[in-house]
Amino acid sequence: MSDHVRVRFAPSPTGWLHIGGLRTALYNYLFAKKHGGTFVLRIEDTDQARYVDGAEDDIINSMKWSGLEIDEGPGFGGESGPYRQSERSELYRNYAEQLVNAGHAYYAFDTAKEIEQMREQNPNQKYDAVTRMSMKNSVSLPADEVKKRLDAGEDHVIRLKVPDQEKISFEDKIRGFVSFESEGLDDQVLMKSDGLPTYHLANVVDDHLMGITHVIRGEEWLSSAPKHLLLYKYLGWNPPAMAHLPLIMSPSGGKLSKRNAEKLGIPVNVRDYISEGWEPEALINFLAYLGWSPGDDREIMSLDELAKEFSLERVGKAGAVFNIDKLTWYNEHYMRDRSPEDLLQEVKKHAAEAGISGFEDDRFLGMIRLMQERVSKVPEFATEGAYFFNAPDEYDEKSTKKAWKTETPDLVKKYMQAIKKLDDSSFQASRLKDILKEVIDAEGVGFGKLMLPVRIAITGTGQGPDLFEIMQLLGREECESRLQTAISKLG
């Protein structure tokens, strides 16, 4: 095996990139960077029936957004291409025929209906060393009949001839020593009747030809590892090191599936995190810790820091529970670490989508400064801070019921009349607060008796950032208008 580390992320374009796929890509990327190696993207598009148009672009866009730089892959160059399996089909046929000629694989002519009938007799029955002799294949049929069928162009697949009663073992970089009995394996289809390889053959051939030194993939592929190891053995190749990552688990139990994730409000596809305005650094930091730990109490780490610290030895065997609250905590950290100027264009984009436009940048920047510690994601600036741009057309019922009493309109009117006397230059937060204190002192009421009603009148809600800073940003005319409207509407 080469000393130069080469790893690959090899997704199938059968749907949008899943959050678990991004974590697999991330761990491969971190391992490559840690060892000064190469990170390869390979598109495994041999399943044409399930191919989704646009899925390859989605995979690449998601990885770019996440900051994972691809060293080799479709559109990225490299000496081991092509990097789409559909463009490599001739390669696989040659190796499949080599396996047949060596007696490690065979042609099978059974129809789907015949295989179904075989399984009807026993639902757990596999196409294997026990059943292959009763099926239609080049092991059970005479050589002349096999030749006749092949010459006639009869539909067939090529199956791996799994040995009987053999132990297949290897050292998994995460799980340690792993062993399988060959009786538990089926004679895996290697080439389909459409001439395309299955994942199993294509992945082994490509990993070998692309010089992949470490295969780091999800736990769901662990049961396929013995078949892959047989293929390496029969083709006379040294297998790469293997590491099978723990599952991502749902907080409600079991694997994080699309269905239970949606019920829990957890986005499943990376494109959803992009459209919902999550910070890429937050998602990457969170995913890195979803199954791995640096071994100390650090939680915030950049991509470069993660790469420096990463090791497969510190990846756990047990499934890691997806905690949306923890991800939100990460998101708040990274979003609050950005300057208002850096956030400006994103906030304006989301505001425009919410129907808010036509305001000066200063208004947006002022709103960002006041709201940055109070929101969790960028789109929330527009939803939570809509009152910075448009007067409220309704008022929070719970807050209003608590704060708006019989004497409230008169108190609010007195405050409004007092601030009316200010000119624009003296309409400052500190002065607005002083005036409110003067009114409550003169009226002999508590601070909250006027403060909360004014907040409701200005923002429509009973909570938010500093009220007087909001008022200063809105300006005198807008504040007077809102106070007057609330008096009229709420009585």
Secondary structure, 3 states (H helix, E strand, C coil): CCCCCEEEECCCCCCCCEHHHHHHHHHHHHHHHHCCCEEEECECCCCHHHCCCCHHHHHHHHHHHHCCCCCEECCCECCCCCCEHHHCHHHHHHHHHHHHHCCCEEEECCCHHHHHHHHHHCCCCCCCCCCHHHCCECCCCCHHHHHHHHHCCCCCEEEECCCCCCEEEEEECCCEEEEEEHHHCCCCEEECCCCCECHHHHHHHHHHHCCCCEEEEEHHHHHHHHHHHHHHHHHCCCCCEEEEECCEECCCCCECCHHHHHHCCCCCEHHHHHHCCCCHHHHHHHHHCCCECCCCCCCCCCHHHHHHHCCHHHECCCCEECCHHHHHHHHHHHHHCCCHHHHHHHHHHHHHHCCCCCCCHHHHHHHHHHHCCCCCCCHHHHHHCHHHCCCCCCCCHHHHHHHCCCCHHHHHHHHHHHHHCCCHHHCCHHHHHHHHHHHHHHHCCCHHHHHHHHHHHHHCCCCCCCHHHHHHHHCHHHHHHHHHHHHHHHC
